[in-house]
Amino acid sequence: MNETIRKATWLELFYDLIFVVAIAKAVHTLGHTHHGHIEFETYFKYVLIMIPLWWAWKYTVLYLGIIVDVLFPLVVRRHLARAPVESHHMPERYALLTIILLGESVANLVAAFESVTVSVQSVAAAVAGFLLIAAIWWIYYDNLERRIYGRALGTGQAVIYLHLAIFIGLGGIATMIRFAIDPVLDVADYKLLVGLSTAVLLIALQLLLQIYHPKAERGPLLHNALITFVLTAAALVLVPTNLAMLVAMTGIFVIYAVVDARRQRAMAARVDLSADKSLR
């Protein structure tokens, strides 16, 4: 049976424009520092703001709706499986919202220059931040196109809930880039921001890839993720400044993107070789 590919409507794209403003306000919450520190309450407030944005309902029914939305698929999953989500439209919607979060990183990068003097350090931080955004973009969209977009997604719950964590991590990374350009945040607090944001993003992304990639690809994916975690942990311990931390994280994600691209090419070559052998 051929599936009709549903594209985003103009109304949905208009909603995305409104979502841009809401996301900017949420991410801006992490930008409030107190004597070079980000308070624990700030992280908590940021997550609490992101959750309502995710479901985008009225406040009075928000949490009741969340409870129903979470429990309903668990209770009646076998019934939901009879009506699988659209394999093109739903991934496209979340991919568009991911673009918004990556765009927020670019916006933070530009906005940071309003409060600092242009210098070698600030320009280096801006370049590193842009390369970091590009590497994350490559990792996310390359895997989305190859293994998620247009594929059978079942009830789609993994895509829905893991993207909440991905968005929270991307918002933290946007703030991380800002505080490398404008280093008003204490180094220890900056490293905490980097560690939390990176961990949330990588864990959610890995779970998404593990669910929707073939078993033969899951081992290499996990191997790459573990190396990324080890390198990140080492950087958190050894790197002395905010700028150096951002440069280190950029290098780590660029390495991850290159290794993942090589993995994709090697897997495609093996598939082509198997197809050639079967034709002989």
C-alpha positions as CSV (number, residue, x, y, z in Angstrom):
1,M,0.0,0.0,0.0
2,N,1.4,3.4,-1.0
3,E,1.4,6.0,1.7
4,T,0.3,9.5,0.8
5,I,3.1,11.8,2.1
6,R,1.6,14.6,4.1
7,K,3.6,17.9,4.2
8,A,3.4,20.6,6.9
9,T,0.5,23.0,6.3
10,W,0.9,26.8,6.3
11,L,-1.0,26.9,9.6
12,E,1.5,24.5,11.2
13,L,4.4,26.6,9.9
14,F,2.7,29.7,11.4
15,Y,2.5,27.9,14.7
16,D,6.2,27.2,14.4
17,L,6.8,30.9,14.2
18,I,5.0,31.4,17.5
19,F,6.9,28.5,18.9
20,V,10.2,30.3,18.0
21,V,9.3,33.2,20.4
22,A,8.2,30.8,23.2
23,I,11.4,28.8,22.9
24,A,13.5,31.9,23.0
25,K,11.8,33.0,26.2
26,A,12.3,29.5,27.8
27,V,16.0,29.3,26.8
28,H,16.5,32.9,28.0
29,T,15.6,31.6,31.5
30,L,19.0,29.8,31.7
31,G,20.7,33.1,30.9
32,H,20.0,34.6,34.3
33,T,23.2,34.4,36.5
34,H,23.8,35.4,40.1
35,H,27.3,36.4,40.8
36,G,28.7,34.1,38.1
37,H,26.4,31.2,39.1
38,I,23.3,29.5,37.7
39,E,21.0,28.6,40.6
40,F,19.5,25.1,40.9
41,E,16.1,26.7,40.8
42,T,16.9,28.2,37.4
43,Y,17.5,24.7,35.9
44,F,14.3,23.5,37.5
45,K,12.3,26.5,36.2
46,Y,13.7,25.9,32.7
47,V,12.5,22.3,32.5
48,L,9.1,23.3,34.0
49,I,8.7,25.9,31.2
50,M,9.8,23.5,28.4
51,I,7.2,20.9,29.4
52,P,4.2,23.2,29.0
53,L,5.6,24.4,25.7
54,W,5.9,20.8,24.6
55,W,2.2,20.0,25.1
56,A,1.1,23.7,24.5
57,W,-2.3,23.5,26.3
58,K,-4.0,25.8,28.7
59,Y,-2.4,25.9,32.1
60,T,-5.5,24.7,34.0
61,V,-5.6,21.4,32.1
62,L,-1.9,21.0,31.4
63,Y,-0.8,18.5,33.9
64,L,-4.0,16.4,33.7
65,G,-3.5,16.3,30.0
66,I,0.1,15.2,30.4
67,I,-0.9,12.4,32.7
68,V,-3.5,11.2,30.3
69,D,-1.1,11.6,27.3
70,V,1.6,9.5,29.1
71,L,-0.7,6.8,30.5
72,F,-3.0,6.3,27.6
73,P,-0.4,4.8,25.2
74,L,0.8,2.4,28.0
75,V,-2.7,1.2,28.8
76,V,-4.1,0.8,25.3
77,R,-0.9,0.4,23.3
78,R,-2.2,-2.6,21.3
79,H,-5.1,-0.5,20.1
80,L,-2.9,2.4,19.1
81,A,-0.8,0.0,17.1
82,R,-3.7,-0.5,14.7
83,A,-3.4,3.2,13.7
84,P,0.3,3.9,13.3
85,V,1.5,7.5,13.0
86,E,2.3,9.0,9.7
87,S,5.9,8.1,8.9
88,H,6.7,11.3,7.0
89,H,4.6,14.0,8.7
90,M,5.4,13.4,12.4
91,P,9.2,13.2,12.0
92,E,9.0,16.3,9.8
93,R,7.2,18.2,12.5
94,Y,9.8,17.4,15.1
95,A,12.6,18.0,12.7
96,L,11.3,21.5,12.0
97,L,11.1,22.2,15.7
98,T,14.7,20.9,16.1
99,I,15.7,23.5,13.5
100,I,14.0,26.1,15.7
101,L,16.2,25.0,18.7
102,L,19.3,25.1,16.6
103,G,18.3,28.5,15.4
104,E,18.1,29.6,19.0
105,S,21.7,28.7,19.4
106,V,22.6,31.0,16.4
107,A,20.4,33.7,18.0
108,N,22.2,33.4,21.3
109,L,25.5,33.5,19.5
110,V,24.6,36.8,17.8
111,A,23.0,38.3,20.9
112,A,26.1,37.6,23.0
113,F,28.1,40.1,21.0
114,E,25.8,42.9,22.2
115,S,27.4,42.7,25.6
116,V,31.0,42.0,24.8
117,T,33.9,43.7,22.9
118,V,34.8,41.9,19.8
119,S,38.1,40.2,20.4
120,V,40.1,37.1,19.3
121,Q,38.5,35.1,22.2
122,S,34.9,36.2,21.4
123,V,35.3,35.5,17.7
124,A,36.9,32.1,18.4
125,A,34.0,31.2,20.7
126,A,31.5,32.3,18.0
127,V,33.3,30.1,15.3
128,A,33.4,27.2,17.7
129,G,29.8,27.6,18.6
130,F,28.7,27.7,15.0
131,L,30.7,24.5,14.2
132,L,29.1,22.8,17.2
133,I,25.7,23.7,15.9
134,A,26.6,22.4,12.4
135,A,27.9,19.1,13.9
136,I,24.8,18.5,15.9
137,W,22.7,19.4,12.8
138,W,24.6,16.8,10.8
139,I,24.3,14.0,13.4
140,Y,20.6,14.5,13.9
141,Y,19.4,15.0,10.3
142,D,21.6,12.5,8.7
143,N,20.2,9.8,11.0
144,L,16.7,11.2,10.7
145,E,16.8,10.9,6.9
146,R,18.3,7.5,6.8
147,R,16.4,5.6,9.5
148,I,13.4,7.6,10.8
149,Y,11.8,9.8,8.1
150,G,9.4,7.7,6.0
151,R,10.0,4.5,8.1
152,A,7.5,2.6,10.1
153,L,7.3,4.3,13.5
154,G,4.5,2.3,15.2
155,T,2.7,4.4,17.8
156,G,5.5,7.0,17.6
157,Q,5.8,7.4,21.3
158,A,9.6,7.2,21.3
159,V,9.8,10.0,18.8
160,I,7.5,12.2,20.8
161,Y,8.9,11.8,24.3
162,L,12.6,11.6,23.4
163,H,12.4,14.8,21.4
164,L,11.3,16.6,24.6
165,A,14.7,15.7,26.1
166,I,16.5,16.5,22.9
167,F,14.9,20.0,22.9
168,I,15.8,20.5,26.6
169,G,19.4,19.6,25.8
170,L,19.6,21.8,22.7
171,G,18.3,24.8,24.8
172,G,21.1,24.2,27.3
173,I,23.7,24.1,24.5
174,A,22.3,27.4,23.1
175,T,23.0,29.0,26.5
176,M,26.4,27.2,26.7
177,I,27.5,29.0,23.5
178,R,26.4,32.4,24.8
179,F,28.4,32.0,28.0
180,A,31.5,31.1,26.1
181,I,31.3,34.3,24.1
182,D,30.3,36.4,27.2
183,P,32.1,34.5,30.0
184,V,30.1,35.9,33.0
185,L,29.4,32.4,34.3
186,D,31.8,30.8,36.7
187,V,33.9,28.0,35.2
188,A,32.5,25.3,37.6
189,D,28.9,26.4,36.8
190,Y,29.7,26.5,33.1
191,K,30.9,23.0,33.2
192,L,27.8,21.9,35.0
193,L,25.7,23.5,32.3
194,V,27.8,21.8,29.6
195,G,27.6,18.4,31.3
196,L,23.9,18.4,31.9
197,S,23.0,19.7,28.5
198,T,25.3,17.3,26.7
199,A,24.2,14.3,28.7
200,V,20.5,15.0,28.2
201,L,21.0,15.5,24.4
202,L,23.2,12.5,23.8
203,I,21.2,10.0,26.0
204,A,17.9,11.0,24.3
205,L,19.4,10.9,20.8
206,Q,21.1,7.6,21.4
207,L,17.8,6.0,22.7
208,L,16.1,7.3,19.6
209,L,18.7,5.9,17.3
210,Q,18.9,2.5,19.1
211,I,15.1,2.1,18.8
212,Y,14.8,2.9,15.1
213,H,18.2,1.6,13.7
214,P,18.6,-2.1,12.7
215,K,20.3,-4.4,15.2
216,A,23.5,-4.5,13.1
217,E,24.0,-0.8,13.5
218,R,23.2,-0.5,17.2
219,G,26.6,-1.7,18.4
220,P,28.6,0.8,16.5
221,L,26.2,3.6,17.5
222,L,26.6,2.7,21.2
223,H,30.3,2.5,20.8
224,N,30.5,6.0,19.3
225,A,28.3,7.4,22.0
226,L,30.4,5.8,24.8
227,I,33.5,7.3,23.4
228,T,31.8,10.7,23.2
229,F,30.7,10.4,26.9
230,V,34.3,9.5,27.9
231,L,35.8,12.4,26.0
232,T,33.2,14.8,27.4
233,A,33.9,13.6,31.0
234,A,37.6,14.1,30.4
235,A,37.1,17.6,29.1
236,L,34.9,18.5,32.1
237,V,37.7,17.5,34.4
238,L,40.7,18.9,32.5
239,V,39.6,22.0,30.6
240,P,40.3,25.2,32.5
241,T,38.1,27.9,30.9
242,N,34.7,28.5,29.3
243,L,36.1,29.1,25.9
244,A,38.4,26.0,26.0
245,M,35.4,24.0,27.1
246,L,33.3,25.1,24.2
247,V,36.2,24.4,21.8
248,A,36.6,20.9,23.3
249,M,32.9,20.1,23.0
250,T,33.0,21.3,19.4
251,G,35.9,19.1,18.6
252,I,34.1,16.1,20.3
253,F,30.9,16.6,18.3
254,V,32.8,17.1,15.1
255,I,34.6,13.9,15.6
256,Y,31.3,12.2,16.4
257,A,29.8,13.5,13.2
258,V,32.7,12.4,11.1
259,V,32.8,8.9,12.6
260,D,29.0,8.5,12.3
261,A,29.2,9.5,8.6
262,R,31.9,6.9,8.0
263,R,29.7,4.3,9.8
264,Q,26.8,5.2,7.6
265,R,28.9,4.9,4.4
266,A,30.4,1.6,5.6
267,M,27.0,0.2,6.3
268,A,25.7,1.3,2.9
269,A,28.6,-0.3,1.2
270,R,28.0,-3.6,3.0
271,V,24.3,-3.5,1.9
272,D,25.3,-2.8,-1.7
273,L,27.8,-5.7,-1.6
274,S,25.2,-8.1,-0.3
275,A,22.8,-6.9,-3.0
276,D,25.4,-7.6,-5.7
277,K,26.1,-11.1,-4.4
278,S,22.4,-11.9,-4.3
279,L,22.1,-11.0,-8.0
280,R,24.9,-13.2,-9.1
